[in-house]
């Protein structure tokens, strides 16, 4: 990963485009992303150490995220 490179967290937005203003919500969202990043980095490292192609692992992780259903999505 980009060790030593500080990351700027995104401006979290509501579905209407307005920024999330609750500091506790922002903190939780940022912590979740950090945890996911750590898990993904560990999975990538494990896969590469086992001889798997790094790009294939990254594609699988992208597909996993892209395939997540949106919870509480409005059905119309």
Buried (B, 14 or more C-beta within 10 A) or exposed (E): EEEEEEEEEEEBEEEEEEEEEEEEEBEEBBEEBEEEEEEBEEBBEEBEEEEEEEEEBBEEBEEEEEEEEEEEEEEE
